[in-house]
Amino acid sequence: MIEDLSHVPNKPGVYQFFDKSKIIYIGKAKDLNKRVRSYFTPAIKDRKTEQIKKQAIKVETFATHSETEALILEQQLIKEYKPKFNILLRDDKTYPFIYFSDKHDFPQIQLKRSKQATNENFFGPYTNARLVRNQIKELQKVFKIRNCSNSTFSNRSRPCIEFQMKRCSAPCVKLISKSDYAEDILSAKRYLTSEKKHVKKMLKEKMHRHSEQLQFEEADRYKKRLESIISLEDETSINIHPLDIDIWHGSFEDKTGLAKISVRDGRVRSTKTYLINSDLSSEIDSVFRRALFHNYSNKNQIPSKILIANKILERELLQEALEKIYKTSVNVLIKAPKGSKSFLDLAKLNSKQTLINSENREPAMKQAFDELIQKFNLDITNPTLDCIDISHHSGTNPKAGIVRLSIKGLDKKLYRAYDIPKELGGNDIGSITFAINKRLEKKEENPSIILVDGGKAQLNAIVRLMKNRDVLVLAIEKGSKRKLLTESVYSMDGQESIKTNSKLFSLLTKARDEAHRFAIKANRIAKLKNVRNSFLDSISGLGPKTKQRLFERFKSINVILNATEYDLISVKGVSKVIAKEIIKLKKR
């Protein structure tokens, strides 16, 4: 626990809590000293704060000129380090977006699914794929953008039916120039960002300019685009209050549900929900701050108005930060504007429904564990299963991998990799016995079921360790020629009959495969570490800190070997003599 806070200034800025090896939490404050000290007062805190207080051994601060600067820096650092105690926003599904490919001279337009927009070529998200397809058709009618694949584009020798239907300008056979097509792409993007007035104004100006210059064919092209936009607007339903706004609402119980409703031209374009597995009603400003920065990845995604329907205290600070980051005008509202009530009700319904859905959703592996409990007549309510596998390379770098599964799925917090003593390398039974003994040292981590990748010999080795322990021991053995669905499962009663299409069989094979993957990964890491050490240890004068710097800079042995002398000596501790020795190794 941190005791000395005398170095923390009374200035706005960012604070970072560290455990022994990494950052565990990042926050921002108007007064760093007051905020950091608040974690260590005797008053009872929420569970997250108590855990931070318990685990933090060091705090570092970075002062800024203003609270806005602190907020921006906080978001950048959270994205960079992803500390475990910062809010983890989980998208509950993927969403359809309109996507413009950017790796082609004549970009295509298409529907693409993603959890969020990853760059400025994504537009959305939309409520469903049908809306995206309809919007793409609208854009094609107006701007004649291709939707074919790059391979189809490259192999065309004449225009396709999309050109005949006046939904494509046929760039594949050079019926439009690269510059004109690029202009159509830009106009389509502006159209999607609700700049329709700007687009219509631009089209009118270009139509008149080409007409004045007697370029009637070009003038007619812009006239048709303008008419298409006007025609599409006439087709849409009339709305007395044509809103362009994103509405956010949060519901708080044991968990936190957030919903965003995107309204464009008075119509719902999309909905998006997030579920956070804790009640954050005491951190509402922080919740929405991080939700907004998580959701809006670029300028094209952010609307001119954002309504946060819950009571927040830092509205002006949030607005200023959004404007600075995205370099656009944003109005953050806390009161619903005229005509938005029905959309606000929808946001409230969605945020509440997110919580209801999370309660009604059956845990991922519950059915499989129910089958296991019934099959073996177990008297347990919260079953946990550990699966163990051993990995080594001809007896070297032996590692044991143990993975944990529960009704909720893989519990990676309780995965463990153990170094097996060298004398046990290649001794499967001895390695399993050693690893299980290590696992059982912590009683609070003991499972109710142990599964081993192996046969009767491996099963018996573990059973001998389970005296006076109420633990079911199973073994899963690969079948003939290691074919899938030919595995045999053993218990102390002998071979068990388990249907290969059952949830239980799927659970056991999934656990076996995960333990196998985890053990192999641990073995490879150990092997790579040894290779690194043996390679670098052959160079005289190269100490452990400099070795670490080399791998931090170049990442791999191959890159180190192929680095130039100039690149090598740029690493602190690497002299010209050492650099030349490394280069000689490559030649040898």
C-alpha positions as CSV (number, residue, x, y, z in Angstrom):
1,M,0.0,0.0,0.0
2,I,1.2,3.5,-0.8
3,E,2.0,5.7,2.2
4,D,4.0,8.7,1.0
5,L,1.9,11.0,-1.2
6,S,3.9,14.2,-0.5
7,H,5.2,14.3,-4.1
8,V,1.7,14.6,-5.6
9,P,1.0,18.2,-6.7
10,N,-2.2,20.3,-6.2
11,K,-2.6,20.7,-10.0
12,P,-4.8,19.2,-12.7
13,G,-3.4,16.1,-14.4
14,V,-3.4,12.4,-14.7
15,Y,-2.5,9.8,-12.0
16,Q,-1.4,6.2,-12.6
17,F,-1.5,3.4,-10.0
18,F,1.0,0.6,-10.4
19,D,1.3,-2.9,-8.9
20,K,4.6,-4.7,-8.9
21,S,4.9,-4.8,-12.7
22,K,2.3,-2.7,-14.5
23,I,-0.3,0.1,-14.5
24,I,-3.5,-1.1,-13.0
25,Y,-5.6,2.1,-13.1
26,I,-5.4,5.5,-14.8
27,G,-7.6,8.5,-13.8
28,K,-7.7,12.3,-14.2
29,A,-8.2,15.0,-11.6
30,K,-8.7,18.7,-11.2
31,D,-6.5,18.5,-8.1
32,L,-4.2,15.5,-8.2
33,N,-3.3,15.7,-4.5
34,K,-6.9,15.7,-3.3
35,R,-8.0,13.0,-5.7
36,V,-5.2,10.6,-5.0
37,R,-5.5,11.0,-1.3
38,S,-9.2,10.3,-1.5
39,Y,-8.3,6.7,-2.3
40,F,-6.7,6.2,1.1
41,T,-9.1,7.8,3.5
42,P,-10.8,5.5,6.1
43,A,-14.2,5.9,4.5
44,I,-15.7,2.7,2.9
45,K,-15.1,2.6,-0.8
46,D,-16.7,0.7,-3.7
47,R,-15.2,-2.7,-4.5
48,K,-13.1,-1.4,-7.4
49,T,-11.5,1.4,-5.3
50,E,-10.8,-1.0,-2.4
51,Q,-9.0,-3.4,-4.8
52,I,-6.9,-0.5,-6.3
53,K,-6.1,0.6,-2.7
54,K,-5.1,-2.9,-1.8
55,Q,-3.0,-3.7,-4.9
56,A,-1.3,-0.4,-5.7
57,I,2.3,-0.1,-4.5
58,K,3.2,3.1,-6.4
59,V,1.5,6.1,-7.9
60,E,2.8,8.4,-10.6
61,T,1.3,11.7,-11.7
62,F,1.6,13.9,-14.7
63,A,0.5,17.6,-14.3
64,T,-1.3,19.4,-17.1
65,H,-2.2,23.0,-17.8
66,S,-6.0,22.3,-17.5
67,E,-8.5,19.7,-16.6
68,T,-9.4,19.4,-20.3
69,E,-5.8,18.5,-21.1
70,A,-5.9,15.9,-18.3
71,L,-9.1,14.4,-19.7
72,I,-7.6,14.0,-23.2
73,L,-4.4,12.6,-21.8
74,E,-6.3,10.1,-19.6
75,Q,-8.1,8.7,-22.6
76,Q,-4.9,8.4,-24.7
77,L,-3.2,6.5,-21.8
78,I,-6.1,4.2,-21.2
79,K,-6.1,3.2,-24.9
80,E,-2.4,2.7,-24.8
81,Y,-2.1,0.6,-21.6
82,K,-5.6,-0.8,-21.1
83,P,-5.3,-1.0,-17.3
84,K,-7.4,-3.8,-15.7
85,F,-9.4,-1.5,-13.3
86,N,-10.4,1.0,-16.0
87,I,-13.9,0.6,-17.4
88,L,-14.1,-2.3,-19.9
89,L,-16.8,-1.5,-22.4
90,R,-18.1,-4.6,-24.0
91,D,-20.0,-4.3,-27.2
92,D,-22.8,-7.0,-27.0
93,K,-22.7,-7.7,-30.8
94,T,-21.3,-6.6,-34.1
95,Y,-23.0,-3.9,-36.2
96,P,-23.5,-3.3,-39.9
97,F,-21.6,-0.3,-41.3
98,I,-21.3,1.4,-44.7
99,Y,-17.7,1.0,-45.6
100,F,-15.6,2.6,-48.3
101,S,-12.5,0.6,-49.3
102,D,-9.4,2.7,-49.3
103,K,-6.8,0.5,-50.9
104,H,-7.9,1.0,-54.5
105,D,-7.8,3.9,-57.0
106,F,-11.5,3.5,-57.4
107,P,-12.9,2.6,-53.9
108,Q,-15.9,0.3,-53.6
109,I,-18.8,0.8,-51.2
110,Q,-20.0,-2.2,-49.2
111,L,-21.6,-3.5,-46.0
112,K,-19.1,-4.4,-43.4
113,R,-19.7,-5.8,-39.9
114,S,-17.7,-4.6,-36.9
115,K,-18.0,-3.9,-33.2
116,Q,-17.1,-0.2,-33.9
117,A,-15.8,2.1,-36.6
118,T,-12.0,1.6,-36.8
119,N,-11.3,4.5,-39.2
120,E,-12.9,7.3,-41.1
121,N,-14.1,4.9,-43.9
122,F,-16.7,3.4,-41.6
123,F,-20.2,5.1,-41.5
124,G,-22.8,3.9,-39.0
125,P,-23.5,1.8,-37.2
126,Y,-27.0,1.0,-38.4
127,T,-29.8,-1.0,-36.7
128,N,-29.7,-3.8,-39.3
129,A,-28.2,-4.9,-42.5
130,R,-31.3,-4.0,-44.5
131,L,-31.0,-0.4,-43.7
132,V,-27.4,-0.4,-44.8
133,R,-28.2,-2.1,-48.1
134,N,-31.0,0.5,-48.7
135,Q,-28.6,3.4,-47.9
136,I,-26.0,1.9,-50.3
137,K,-28.6,1.8,-53.0
138,E,-29.5,5.4,-52.4
139,L,-25.8,6.4,-52.6
140,Q,-25.4,4.4,-55.8
141,K,-28.4,6.1,-57.4
142,V,-26.9,9.5,-56.6
143,F,-23.2,9.1,-56.8
144,K,-22.8,6.0,-59.1
145,I,-20.2,4.3,-56.8
146,R,-19.2,0.7,-57.6
147,N,-20.0,-2.2,-55.2
148,C,-18.2,-5.0,-57.0
149,S,-15.2,-6.8,-55.6
150,N,-11.7,-5.8,-56.7
151,S,-11.2,-9.1,-58.6
152,T,-14.5,-8.5,-60.5
153,F,-13.4,-4.9,-61.2
154,S,-10.0,-6.1,-62.6
155,N,-11.5,-8.6,-65.0
156,R,-14.3,-6.5,-66.5
157,S,-14.0,-5.7,-70.2
158,R,-17.4,-4.0,-70.5
159,P,-19.8,-2.3,-68.1
160,C,-22.0,-4.5,-66.0
161,I,-25.8,-4.3,-65.2
162,E,-25.1,-1.8,-62.4
163,F,-24.1,0.7,-65.1
164,Q,-27.2,-0.1,-67.2
165,M,-29.3,0.6,-64.1
166,K,-27.5,3.9,-63.6
167,R,-26.1,2.8,-60.2
168,C,-22.4,2.8,-61.2
169,S,-20.2,5.1,-63.4
170,A,-18.2,2.1,-64.7
171,P,-14.7,3.0,-63.6
172,C,-13.7,-0.6,-64.5
173,V,-13.7,0.4,-68.2
174,K,-12.5,4.0,-67.6
175,L,-15.9,5.7,-68.3
176,I,-15.0,8.1,-65.4
177,S,-11.7,9.7,-64.5
178,K,-10.0,9.0,-61.2
179,S,-10.4,12.6,-60.0
180,D,-14.1,12.7,-60.8
181,Y,-14.7,9.3,-59.1
182,A,-12.7,10.6,-56.0
183,E,-15.0,13.6,-55.9
184,D,-18.1,11.4,-56.0
185,I,-16.7,9.3,-53.1
186,L,-16.1,12.5,-51.1
187,S,-19.6,13.8,-51.8
188,A,-21.1,10.4,-50.7
189,K,-19.2,10.6,-47.4
190,R,-20.5,14.2,-46.9
191,Y,-24.0,13.0,-47.7
192,L,-23.7,10.3,-45.0
193,T,-22.4,12.8,-42.3
194,S,-25.6,14.9,-42.6
195,E,-24.0,17.6,-44.7
196,K,-26.8,17.3,-47.3
197,K,-27.3,21.0,-47.6
198,H,-23.6,21.4,-48.3
199,V,-23.7,18.7,-50.9
200,K,-26.7,20.2,-52.6
201,K,-25.1,23.6,-52.6
202,M,-21.9,22.2,-54.0
203,L,-23.7,20.4,-56.8
204,K,-25.7,23.5,-57.7
205,E,-22.5,25.6,-57.9
206,K,-20.7,23.1,-60.1
207,M,-23.8,22.6,-62.3
208,H,-24.0,26.4,-62.9
209,R,-20.2,26.8,-63.4
210,H,-20.1,24.0,-66.1
211,S,-23.2,25.4,-67.8
212,E,-21.6,28.9,-67.9
213,Q,-18.5,27.4,-69.4
214,L,-20.7,25.6,-72.0
215,Q,-19.7,22.2,-70.6
216,F,-23.2,20.9,-70.9
217,E,-22.4,17.2,-70.4
218,E,-20.7,17.9,-67.1
219,A,-23.4,20.3,-66.0
220,D,-26.0,17.6,-66.8
221,R,-24.0,15.1,-64.6
222,Y,-24.3,17.4,-61.6
223,K,-27.9,18.2,-62.4
224,K,-28.8,14.5,-62.3
225,R,-27.1,14.0,-59.0
226,L,-28.9,17.0,-57.5
227,E,-32.3,15.7,-58.8
228,S,-31.5,12.3,-57.3
229,I,-30.9,13.8,-53.8
230,I,-34.1,15.9,-54.0
231,S,-36.0,12.8,-55.2
232,L,-34.8,10.7,-52.3
233,E,-35.6,13.4,-49.8
234,D,-39.2,13.5,-51.2
235,E,-39.5,9.7,-50.7
236,T,-38.6,9.9,-47.0
237,S,-41.3,10.5,-44.4
238,I,-41.9,14.1,-43.4
239,N,-40.9,14.9,-39.8
240,I,-41.8,18.1,-38.1
241,H,-38.6,18.1,-36.1
242,P,-35.8,16.7,-38.4
243,L,-33.3,16.0,-35.7
244,D,-29.6,15.1,-36.1
245,I,-28.5,13.9,-32.6
246,D,-27.0,11.0,-30.7
247,I,-28.9,10.2,-27.5
248,W,-27.2,8.3,-24.6
249,H,-28.8,6.8,-21.5
250,G,-27.5,4.6,-18.7
251,S,-29.4,2.2,-16.5
252,F,-27.7,1.1,-13.2
253,E,-28.5,-1.9,-11.0
254,D,-25.9,-4.6,-10.1
255,K,-24.5,-4.0,-13.6
256,T,-24.5,-1.0,-15.9
257,G,-26.3,-0.9,-19.2
258,L,-25.6,1.9,-21.7
259,A,-27.6,2.7,-24.9
260,K,-27.0,5.1,-27.8
261,I,-29.6,6.0,-30.3
262,S,-28.4,7.7,-33.5
263,V,-31.0,10.0,-35.1
264,R,-30.4,11.5,-38.5
265,D,-33.0,13.6,-40.3
266,G,-35.5,12.7,-37.7
267,R,-35.2,9.0,-38.2
268,V,-33.4,6.3,-36.1
269,R,-30.3,5.3,-38.1
270,S,-28.9,2.9,-35.5
271,T,-28.9,1.7,-31.9
272,K,-25.9,0.5,-29.9
273,T,-25.6,-1.0,-26.4
274,Y,-22.9,-1.7,-23.9
275,L,-22.9,-3.9,-20.8
276,I,-20.5,-3.3,-17.9
277,N,-20.4,-6.0,-15.2
278,S,-20.6,-3.6,-12.2
279,D,-22.8,-0.9,-10.9
280,L,-21.1,2.4,-11.8
281,S,-23.9,4.7,-10.7
282,S,-21.4,6.6,-8.5
283,E,-19.2,7.3,-11.5
284,I,-21.7,8.5,-14.1
285,D,-19.4,11.2,-15.5
286,S,-16.6,8.7,-15.9
287,V,-18.9,6.1,-17.5
288,F,-20.1,8.4,-20.2
289,R,-16.8,10.1,-20.8
290,R,-15.2,6.8,-21.6
291,A,-18.2,5.5,-23.5
292,L,-18.1,8.5,-25.8
293,F,-14.3,8.3,-26.4
294,H,-14.7,4.6,-27.0
295,N,-17.6,5.0,-29.4
296,Y,-16.5,7.9,-31.6
297,S,-13.2,6.9,-33.3
298,N,-13.0,9.8,-35.8
299,K,-14.6,13.1,-36.8
300,N,-17.0,11.4,-39.3
301,Q,-18.6,9.5,-36.5
302,I,-19.4,12.4,-34.2
303,P,-22.7,14.3,-34.6
304,S,-23.1,18.1,-33.9
305,K,-25.4,17.3,-30.9
306,I,-25.1,14.7,-28.2
307,L,-27.7,14.3,-25.5
308,I,-26.7,12.6,-22.3
309,A,-29.9,11.8,-20.6
310,N,-28.4,11.0,-17.1
311,K,-27.3,13.8,-14.8
312,I,-23.6,14.6,-15.4
313,L,-21.5,17.3,-13.7
314,E,-18.8,17.8,-16.3
315,R,-20.8,18.7,-19.4
316,E,-18.6,21.7,-20.4
317,L,-15.4,19.8,-19.8
318,L,-16.5,16.8,-21.9
319,Q,-17.7,19.1,-24.7
320,E,-14.4,21.0,-24.7
321,A,-12.4,17.8,-24.8
322,L,-14.5,16.3,-27.7
323,E,-14.0,19.5,-29.7
324,K,-10.3,19.5,-29.2
325,I,-9.8,15.9,-30.0
326,Y,-12.1,15.7,-33.1
327,K,-11.5,19.3,-34.2
328,T,-15.2,19.9,-34.8
329,S,-18.1,21.7,-33.2
330,V,-20.0,19.5,-30.7
331,N,-22.9,20.5,-28.4
332,V,-23.2,18.2,-25.4
333,L,-26.8,18.5,-24.1
334,I,-28.2,17.4,-20.7
335,K,-31.8,18.5,-21.5
336,A,-33.8,16.8,-24.3
337,P,-34.4,19.2,-27.2
338,K,-37.8,19.6,-28.8
339,G,-39.1,16.6,-30.7
340,S,-36.6,14.1,-29.1
341,K,-38.9,12.5,-26.4
342,S,-39.8,9.4,-28.4
343,F,-36.1,8.8,-29.2
344,L,-35.2,9.4,-25.6
345,D,-37.8,6.8,-24.5
346,L,-36.2,4.4,-26.9
347,A,-32.7,5.0,-25.5
348,K,-34.1,4.4,-21.9
349,L,-35.8,1.2,-23.1
350,N,-32.6,-0.1,-24.7
351,S,-30.3,0.6,-21.7
352,K,-32.8,-1.2,-19.4
353,Q,-33.2,-4.1,-21.8
354,T,-29.4,-4.5,-21.8
355,L,-29.5,-5.3,-18.1
356,I,-32.5,-7.6,-18.5
357,N,-30.8,-9.5,-21.3
358,S,-27.7,-10.0,-19.2
359,E,-29.8,-11.5,-16.4
360,N,-31.8,-13.8,-18.7
361,R,-28.7,-15.0,-20.6
362,E,-27.7,-18.5,-19.5
363,P,-24.0,-18.9,-18.7
364,A,-22.1,-20.2,-21.7
365,M,-21.2,-23.7,-20.3
366,K,-24.0,-24.2,-17.9
367,Q,-25.7,-27.0,-19.9
368,A,-22.4,-28.9,-20.3
369,F,-21.6,-28.7,-16.5
370,D,-25.2,-29.8,-15.7
371,E,-24.7,-32.9,-17.9
372,L,-21.4,-33.5,-16.1
373,I,-23.0,-33.2,-12.6
374,Q,-25.8,-35.5,-13.6
375,K,-23.5,-38.1,-15.2
376,F,-21.2,-38.4,-12.2
377,N,-23.9,-37.6,-9.4
378,L,-21.9,-34.7,-8.1
379,D,-23.3,-32.6,-5.2
380,I,-21.9,-29.2,-6.2
381,T,-23.5,-25.9,-7.1
382,N,-20.7,-23.9,-8.6
383,P,-18.5,-26.5,-10.5
384,T,-15.0,-25.6,-11.6
385,L,-12.9,-27.7,-13.9
386,D,-9.1,-27.7,-14.2
387,C,-7.4,-29.3,-17.2
388,I,-3.7,-30.1,-17.2
389,D,-1.3,-30.8,-20.1
390,I,2.5,-31.1,-20.2
391,S,4.6,-29.8,-23.1
392,H,8.3,-30.2,-23.7
393,H,10.7,-30.5,-26.6
394,S,12.6,-33.8,-26.3
395,G,12.6,-33.4,-22.6
396,T,13.9,-29.8,-22.6
397,N,12.0,-26.7,-21.3
398,P,9.2,-28.8,-19.8
399,K,6.1,-26.8,-18.9
400,A,2.8,-27.7,-17.3
401,G,-0.3,-25.8,-18.4
402,I,-3.4,-25.7,-16.2
403,V,-6.6,-24.0,-17.4
404,R,-9.7,-23.3,-15.5
405,L,-13.3,-23.5,-16.8
406,S,-16.6,-22.7,-15.0
407,I,-20.2,-22.4,-16.1
408,K,-19.3,-18.9,-17.4
409,G,-16.6,-20.2,-19.7
410,L,-12.8,-19.9,-19.7
411,D,-11.5,-18.3,-16.5
412,K,-8.1,-17.0,-17.6
413,K,-7.4,-15.3,-14.3
414,L,-6.8,-18.8,-12.8
415,Y,-4.7,-20.2,-15.7
416,R,-1.3,-21.3,-14.4
417,A,1.9,-22.3,-16.1
418,Y,4.5,-24.2,-14.0
419,D,8.2,-24.8,-14.7
420,I,8.9,-28.5,-14.4
421,P,12.2,-29.5,-12.8
422,K,14.8,-30.5,-15.4
423,E,15.1,-34.0,-14.0
424,L,11.4,-34.6,-14.7
425,G,11.7,-33.5,-18.3
426,G,10.2,-36.2,-20.5
427,N,8.6,-37.9,-17.4
428,D,4.9,-37.3,-18.0
429,I,3.7,-38.9,-14.8
430,G,6.3,-37.1,-12.6
431,S,5.5,-33.8,-14.4
432,I,1.8,-34.1,-13.8
433,T,2.3,-35.0,-10.1
434,F,4.6,-32.0,-9.6
435,A,2.2,-29.5,-11.3
436,I,-0.9,-30.8,-9.5
437,N,0.8,-30.5,-6.1
438,K,1.8,-26.9,-7.0
439,R,-1.8,-26.2,-8.0
440,L,-3.3,-27.7,-4.8
441,E,-1.0,-25.5,-2.6
442,K,-3.6,-22.7,-2.8
443,K,-6.8,-24.1,-1.3
444,E,-8.9,-21.2,-2.6
445,E,-8.0,-22.1,-6.2
446,N,-8.8,-25.8,-5.9
447,P,-11.2,-27.1,-8.5
448,S,-14.1,-29.6,-8.1
449,I,-13.1,-31.5,-11.2
450,I,-9.6,-32.3,-12.7
451,L,-9.2,-33.4,-16.3
452,V,-5.9,-34.6,-17.6
453,D,-4.8,-35.0,-21.2
454,G,-3.8,-38.7,-21.2
455,G,-5.0,-42.2,-20.3
456,K,-5.2,-44.5,-17.3
457,A,-1.6,-44.0,-16.1
458,Q,-2.1,-40.2,-16.0
459,L,-5.5,-40.6,-14.3
460,N,-4.1,-42.9,-11.6
461,A,-1.2,-40.5,-10.9
462,I,-3.7,-37.7,-10.0
463,V,-6.1,-40.0,-8.1
464,R,-3.2,-40.9,-5.7
465,L,-2.9,-37.2,-4.8
466,M,-6.6,-36.7,-4.2
467,K,-6.9,-38.6,-0.9
468,N,-9.3,-36.9,1.5
469,R,-10.2,-34.4,-1.3
470,D,-13.7,-34.3,-2.8
471,V,-12.5,-33.9,-6.4
472,L,-13.7,-35.8,-9.5
473,V,-10.7,-36.9,-11.6
474,L,-11.1,-37.6,-15.4
475,A,-8.7,-38.4,-18.2
476,I,-9.3,-37.8,-21.9
477,E,-7.2,-39.9,-24.3
478,K,-6.8,-39.3,-28.0
479,G,-8.3,-41.9,-30.3
480,S,-7.0,-43.8,-33.3
481,K,-4.6,-41.7,-35.4
482,R,-5.7,-38.7,-33.2
483,K,-8.9,-38.3,-35.2
484,L,-11.5,-35.9,-33.8
485,L,-14.5,-37.4,-32.0
486,T,-12.7,-40.7,-31.3
487,E,-11.4,-39.7,-27.8
488,S,-11.9,-42.0,-24.8
489,V,-12.9,-40.6,-21.4
490,Y,-11.9,-42.4,-18.2
491,S,-12.8,-42.1,-14.5
492,M,-11.9,-44.3,-11.6
493,D,-14.8,-46.6,-12.6
494,G,-13.2,-47.2,-16.0
495,Q,-14.0,-46.0,-19.5
496,E,-17.1,-43.7,-19.6
497,S,-19.8,-43.7,-22.2
498,I,-20.3,-40.1,-23.4
499,K,-22.1,-39.2,-26.6
500,T,-19.8,-37.3,-29.0
501,N,-22.6,-34.9,-29.9
502,S,-23.3,-34.0,-26.2
503,K,-22.5,-30.7,-24.5
504,L,-20.4,-32.7,-22.0
505,F,-18.1,-34.2,-24.6
506,S,-17.7,-30.8,-26.2
507,L,-16.8,-29.3,-22.8
508,L,-14.1,-32.0,-22.2
509,T,-12.5,-31.7,-25.6
510,K,-12.6,-27.9,-25.4
511,A,-10.8,-28.0,-22.0
512,R,-8.2,-30.5,-23.4
513,D,-7.5,-28.3,-26.5
514,E,-7.2,-25.2,-24.4
515,A,-4.8,-26.8,-21.9
516,H,-2.8,-28.2,-24.9
517,R,-2.6,-24.7,-26.5
518,F,-1.7,-23.0,-23.2
519,A,1.1,-25.6,-22.3
520,I,2.6,-25.4,-25.8
521,K,2.7,-21.6,-25.6
522,A,4.5,-21.7,-22.2
523,N,7.0,-24.2,-23.7
524,R,7.6,-22.0,-26.7
525,I,8.2,-18.9,-24.6
526,A,10.7,-20.8,-22.4
527,K,12.4,-22.2,-25.5
528,L,12.6,-18.7,-27.1
529,K,14.0,-17.3,-23.9
530,N,16.8,-19.9,-23.8
531,V,17.6,-19.3,-27.5
532,R,17.8,-15.6,-26.8
533,N,20.1,-16.1,-23.9
534,S,22.4,-18.6,-25.6
535,F,22.7,-16.4,-28.7
536,L,23.5,-13.2,-26.7
537,D,25.6,-15.0,-24.0
538,S,28.2,-15.8,-26.7
539,I,29.0,-12.0,-27.1
540,S,31.6,-10.8,-24.6
541,G,30.7,-7.6,-22.7
542,L,27.0,-7.8,-23.3
543,G,25.1,-7.5,-19.9
544,P,21.5,-8.5,-19.1
545,K,20.1,-5.0,-19.2
546,T,21.6,-4.3,-22.7
547,K,20.3,-7.7,-23.9
548,Q,16.8,-6.6,-22.7
549,R,17.1,-3.3,-24.5
550,L,18.1,-5.1,-27.7
551,F,15.0,-7.2,-27.7
552,E,12.8,-4.3,-26.7
553,R,14.1,-2.4,-29.7
554,F,14.3,-5.1,-32.3
555,K,11.7,-7.6,-31.0
556,S,13.4,-10.8,-32.4
557,I,16.7,-12.5,-33.0
558,N,16.4,-12.3,-36.8
559,V,15.9,-8.5,-36.7
560,I,18.9,-8.1,-34.4
561,L,21.0,-10.2,-36.8
562,N,19.9,-8.1,-39.8
563,A,20.3,-4.8,-38.1
564,T,23.1,-2.4,-39.3
565,E,26.0,-1.4,-37.1
566,Y,24.4,2.1,-37.0
567,D,21.1,0.7,-35.7
568,L,22.8,-1.5,-33.1
569,I,25.0,1.2,-31.6
570,S,21.9,3.4,-31.2
571,V,20.9,1.0,-28.4
572,K,22.2,2.1,-25.0
573,G,25.1,-0.1,-23.9
574,V,25.9,-1.5,-27.4
575,S,29.4,-0.3,-28.4
576,K,30.9,-0.5,-31.9
577,V,32.9,-3.6,-30.8
578,I,29.7,-5.4,-29.6
579,A,27.8,-4.4,-32.8
580,K,30.6,-5.8,-35.0
581,E,30.5,-9.1,-33.0
582,I,26.7,-9.4,-33.6
583,I,27.3,-8.8,-37.3
584,K,30.0,-11.4,-37.4
585,L,27.6,-13.9,-35.8
586,K,25.2,-13.4,-38.8
587,K,28.1,-14.1,-41.2
588,R,29.0,-17.3,-39.4
